[in-house]
Amino acid sequence: MSLFGFAAMGVDKLLAVGRRSRGSERTLWLTALLGGVVGIVVGGYVFHHKTSKPGFWPPVVISAVVWAAVIALSSPHSPASATVGMLLA
């Protein structure tokens, strides 16, 4: 998904420069939420796309926090996953 996010940022930038019809920001946000957050962030800075648009980034940051929580909770050695496991048992 990160590769897809990276490519989506590159294609969107290319279309923006050519003043062509582009995808929506929601599509990029959904890509981040579905696991492409790293690709969206890296693509944003590599292609200098959306970097000066502060309104674009909060949903991407929220996606990063969600993924960090998912990874932390899914780690078998995480105290948080032990707590969740006890609650579900």
Secondary structure, 3 states (H helix, E strand, C coil): CHHHHHHHHHHHHHHHHCCCCCCCHHHHHHHHHHHHHHHHHHHHHHCCCCCCCHHHHHHHHHHHHHHHHHHHHHCCCCHHHHHHHHHHC
